[in-house]
């Protein structure tokens, strides 16, 4: 797997987008019951505050630096890391992985979000990647499943036998779901969240120049102000505070608490 470096108390995988694609396809080919997380600022702060969630990230096979601040923090907090770490966003890796899966003959399964989104995703995949094997889709209820319902869904996924299982339940629910189903689902699970509606063409994404300026959070806040204002106000501020404190301590040569690999 790809090497990991600490960002605050989370361990973030390092490498180029193409290296992430290759590593994920390897997990799929091995039929490893593993999971992959895409860490943005929200996820890193969640892990900082919640020891159980921090353990979930620690046990992930890969933790991609989904957010530009997280990718930059890999370099800032690890000056020995030679090359700048690029952002590896789930929204970018989803189409790249589907293309690679079609080329390699691996099958995929989409779990989460709504039937409308899932149908639009499958329609696009069949239009652009006719050789891609879509093993199945499932839009679970927006409530906790009963043990019987969960067992039925696990059985359905394993019966479809996908190599890659893309999960969109929102953070931190999707990461907790993947961790709870490791060992039960015979596939590489990937928590890609908002990548589903974007791939489906039902939600626009900022142009590349705006993403390079780290403005994607502002765009999402504009789309969903009532749901996201508190998260961005509190979470982004706390991330900047923690990052500044950690960087200052390192510059001063003082020992700082670090996650253990």
DARA-V744980 format. One record per backbone hydrogen bond with DSSP energy under -0.5 kcal/mol. NH is the residue of the N-H (numbers start at 1). CO is the residue of the C=O. E is the energy in kcal/mol with one decimal. If there is no record, write none. Layout:
BEGIN
NH	CO	E
NH	CO	E
END
This chain:
BEGIN
5	12	-2.6
7	10	-3.2
10	7	-1.9
12	5	-3.2
12	10	-0.6
13	63	-2.4
14	3	-2.8
20	16	-2.0
21	17	-2.4
22	18	-2.2
23	19	-2.3
24	20	-2.5
25	21	-2.5
26	22	-1.9
27	23	-1.9
28	24	-2.4
29	25	-2.7
30	26	-2.0
31	28	-1.0
32	27	-1.9
34	32	-1.7
34	187	-0.9
36	189	-2.6
37	62	-2.5
39	37	-0.6
39	64	-2.8
40	38	-0.6
44	40	-2.1
45	41	-2.5
46	42	-2.3
47	43	-2.3
48	44	-1.7
49	45	-1.6
50	46	-1.6
51	49	-0.5
54	50	-2.4
55	51	-1.8
56	52	-1.6
57	53	-2.1
58	54	-2.1
59	55	-1.9
60	57	-1.2
61	35	-2.0
62	35	-0.9
64	37	-2.7
66	39	-1.0
66	64	-1.7
67	39	-1.7
71	67	-2.3
72	68	-2.6
73	69	-2.2
74	70	-1.4
75	71	-0.9
75	72	-0.6
76	72	-2.3
77	73	-2.7
78	74	-0.5
81	78	-2.6
82	80	-0.7
86	84	-0.6
88	65	-2.5
92	89	-0.7
93	89	-2.6
94	90	-2.4
95	91	-0.6
96	92	-1.3
97	93	-3.2
98	94	-2.3
99	95	-2.2
100	96	-2.2
101	97	-3.0
102	98	-2.3
103	99	-1.8
104	100	-2.0
105	101	-1.4
106	101	-1.6
108	133	-2.5
109	164	-1.7
110	136	-2.0
111	109	-0.5
111	166	-3.0
112	138	-3.1
113	168	-1.4
118	114	-2.5
119	115	-2.8
120	116	-1.9
121	117	-2.3
122	118	-2.5
123	119	-2.2
124	120	-2.2
125	121	-2.7
126	122	-2.6
127	123	-1.7
128	124	-2.9
129	125	-2.9
132	129	-2.1
133	106	-0.7
134	132	-0.9
135	108	-3.0
135	133	-0.9
136	108	-0.8
138	110	-1.9
140	138	-0.7
143	141	-1.7
150	146	-2.8
151	147	-2.4
152	148	-2.0
153	149	-2.2
154	150	-2.6
155	151	-2.3
156	152	-2.1
157	153	-2.4
158	154	-2.6
159	155	-2.1
160	156	-1.9
161	157	-1.4
162	157	-0.6
163	107	-1.5
164	107	-2.1
165	188	-2.9
166	109	-2.8
166	164	-0.6
167	190	-3.4
168	111	-2.6
174	170	-3.1
176	172	-2.3
177	173	-2.5
178	174	-2.5
179	175	-2.2
180	176	-2.3
181	177	-1.3
182	178	-0.6
182	179	-0.8
183	185	-0.5
184	181	-1.8
185	181	-2.0
186	184	-0.5
187	185	-1.7
188	163	-2.2
189	34	-3.0
189	187	-0.7
190	165	-2.7
191	36	-2.3
192	167	-1.9
192	190	-1.1
193	167	-1.1
195	192	-2.3
196	193	-1.6
198	194	-1.3
199	195	-2.6
200	196	-2.4
201	197	-0.5
201	198	-1.1
202	197	-2.1
203	197	-1.1
210	207	-0.6
211	207	-1.8
212	208	-2.2
213	209	-0.7
214	211	-1.8
215	210	-1.9
219	215	-1.7
220	216	-2.2
221	217	-2.3
222	218	-2.0
223	219	-1.8
224	220	-2.5
228	224	-2.2
229	225	-2.1
232	228	-2.6
233	229	-2.5
234	230	-2.5
235	231	-2.6
236	231	-0.6
236	232	-1.2
237	232	-0.6
237	233	-0.9
238	234	-2.3
239	235	-2.5
240	236	-2.2
241	237	-2.2
242	238	-2.9
243	239	-2.7
244	240	-2.5
245	241	-2.5
246	242	-2.5
247	243	-2.7
248	244	-2.5
249	245	-2.1
250	246	-2.0
251	247	-2.3
252	248	-2.0
253	250	-0.9
254	249	-2.3
259	8	-0.7
END
